[in-house]
Amino acid sequence: MSDHHHHHHDHSGPIAIGDTAARVVVGLLAIIGVVVLIGTVMLWPSEQHVEIPLPMQTVAGEAVHTEAATVVMQDVGDCGSPSNGRVFVDAPEPPRMSAYTCQRSIIDIRSGPDEGKKTLFEIAPGPGQPDLRAGDDIRVVRAADPSGITMYGFEDYSRGLPLTLIVLAFVLVIVIVARWRGLRAIIGLCFAFGVVVMFLLPALLDSKPAIPVALVSGALILYVVLYLAHGVNLRTSSALLGTLASMLVAAFLSWVALEITHLTGLSEEQNTNVATYIQHVSITGLLLAGFIIGSLGVLNDVTITQASAAFELAALDEGASRREIFTATMRVGRDHIASTVYTLVLAYAGGALPLLLLFSIAGRSITDVLTGDAVAIEITRSAVGGIALALSVPLTTAIAVMLARPFGGKVPVAKPQRARHARD
């Protein structure tokens, strides 16, 4: 009973914390953290040299180099100029014969060894061909033909500046609205991207087992992102433990789903390219890792909400029992599940719109469309994420309630006075 004399009533943190529950949760997180660090060391990719896939290399077998360029003139006229793709200083050579017409673009090269010089692109109109206009900033491929002469070709539009402005606007809005917490969330996002690029992808490329790699990567991301964005406290710890447990559930469900559905992933062009040119990488492993990492964001969202709700309800009514707090928090969680499932499924459906459009005109039955590899992957991804999401709510709520309300103590008798004191 003496514990009750030490309770604080400022709602900046959890009240009436169960010491035993706190020690158990913190201890579990410490043990899991050590396991994750050991797993990171064991799964760390070795130094490796992977041959550049054929479509991504030059004639000489080297990596493709791109340069900055600008379209300075564009018209439609006779094609067949010997200057097509080659470097010149003043004007391109005229076509030697008028066989056909196409779009002709004079390109000013803005970087690399030929900076300040020009090249000519002759582009026949057709699906997938760029429609260049004077003033367009583009990226051009620099390579050499079999005789060693430097040649240039269109690579893509230059998006560096607009993408930078969009990202800056995103960061600015997040920081202005969420302030320091928003800034910490952005830093956490950068860390998550670093884990994917520096650890997850190289480890998969090094033929490490997909599920352990994805689980270790996910845990590294969660430990840093959650504590960085929401502070080091028991509220965040309860959400972290719930999210880690839910991630394990998502990993198991993903493995079972891929086993029973026999999804190959080869309906997607990127996966086919990986299977063709990087044959030692498992496509199923890539799918598994994608399922697990893809579920983290929505799980994080739900578990933090549940933990916060449990602690706030416990703080608002110190006379409420653990069962009452759990029941009230679950009501919040059910609403959250309903809205987040829509978010999850519609996000995947939005990404698959071009695919669904093609299927809609193919004359195939709806059953064939839904059970085909491409659409079945999205259905399975949504279902696995939804199940993990739903299970994370009671799991995180139970952990948070144990931390927000101690075991072995009676409910405070002077509830009205405490409530008035809290309001003061």
NORGI-V348175 format. One record per pair of residues at least 6 apart in sequence whose C-alpha atoms are under 7 Angstrom apart, sorted by the first residue. I is the first residue (numbers start at 1). J is the second residue. If there is no record, write none. Layout:
[[I;J] [I;J]]
This chain:
[[1;409] [7;15] [7;16] [8;15] [9;422] [10;422] [11;315] [14;311] [14;315] [14;404] [15;315] [15;404] [16;404] [16;405] [16;406] [17;403] [17;404] [17;405] [17;406] [18;402] [18;403] [18;404] [18;405] [18;406] [18;407] [21;402] [21;403] [22;403] [29;241] [36;216] [36;219] [39;216] [40;216] [43;203] [43;208] [43;213] [44;199] [44;203] [45;202] [45;203] [45;206] [52;63] [53;277] [56;63] [56;64] [57;63] [57;64] [58;64] [58;143] [59;144] [59;145] [59;146] [64;141] [65;141] [65;142] [66;139] [66;140] [66;141] [66;142] [67;111] [67;112] [67;139] [67;140] [67;141] [67;142] [68;109] [68;110] [68;111] [68;138] [68;139] [68;140] [69;107] [69;108] [69;109] [69;110] [69;137] [69;138] [69;139] [69;140] [70;107] [70;108] [70;109] [70;135] [70;136] [70;137] [70;138] [71;105] [71;106] [71;107] [71;108] [71;133] [71;134] [71;135] [71;136] [71;137] [72;106] [72;107] [72;108] [72;134] [72;135] [73;105] [73;106] [73;134] [74;104] [74;105] [74;106] [74;133] [74;134] [75;103] [75;104] [75;105] [76;101] [76;102] [76;103] [76;104] [77;101] [77;102] [77;103] [77;104] [78;95] [78;98] [78;100] [78;101] [78;102] [79;95] [79;98] [79;100] [79;101] [79;102] [79;122] [80;95] [80;96] [80;97] [81;93] [81;94] [81;95] [81;96] [82;93] [82;95] [83;92] [83;93] [83;120] [84;119] [84;120] [84;121] [84;122] [85;119] [85;120] [85;121] [85;151] [85;152] [85;153] [86;119] [86;120] [86;150] [86;151] [86;152] [87;117] [87;118] [87;119] [88;117] [88;118] [88;119] [89;117] [89;118] [92;120] [102;122] [102;123] [102;124] [102;125] [103;122] [103;123] [103;124] [104;121] [104;122] [104;123] [105;120] [105;121] [105;122] [106;118] [106;119] [106;120] [106;121] [107;118] [107;119] [107;120] [108;116] [108;117] [108;118] [108;119] [109;115] [109;116] [109;117] [109;118] [110;116] [137;157] [137;158] [138;156] [138;157] [138;158] [139;154] [139;155] [139;156] [139;157] [139;158] [140;152] [140;153] [140;154] [140;155] [141;152] [141;153] [141;154] [141;155] [142;150] [142;151] [142;152] [142;153] [143;150] [143;151] [143;152] [144;150] [144;151] [145;151] [174;182] [175;182] [175;183] [181;229] [184;228] [184;229] [185;225] [185;228] [185;229] [188;224] [188;225] [188;228] [192;221] [195;217] [200;213] [200;214] [200;217] [204;210] [204;281] [205;281] [207;280] [207;281] [210;285] [210;286] [210;288] [210;289] [211;251] [211;288] [211;289] [214;289] [214;292] [214;293] [218;293] [219;244] [222;240] [226;236] [226;240] [227;236] [230;236] [235;307] [235;308] [235;400] [236;304] [238;307] [238;396] [238;399] [238;400] [239;303] [239;304] [239;307] [239;396] [242;303] [242;392] [242;395] [242;396] [243;299] [243;300] [243;303] [243;392] [246;388] [246;391] [246;392] [247;292] [249;388] [250;292] [250;384] [250;385] [250;388] [251;292] [253;384] [254;288] [254;291] [254;384] [255;288] [257;380] [263;373] [263;377] [264;284] [264;373] [265;271] [265;283] [265;373] [266;272] [267;373] [267;374] [268;374] [271;283] [275;283] [291;381] [295;385] [299;389] [302;393] [303;392] [303;393] [303;396] [306;329] [306;333] [306;393] [306;396] [306;397] [307;396] [307;397] [307;400] [309;329] [310;325] [310;329] [310;397] [310;400] [310;401] [311;400] [311;404] [313;325] [314;320] [314;325] [314;404] [314;405] [318;412] [318;415] [319;411] [319;412] [319;415] [322;401] [322;405] [325;401] [326;397] [326;398] [326;401] [329;397] [330;394] [333;393] [337;390] [341;386] [344;382] [345;382] [348;378] [359;369] [369;375] [370;376]]
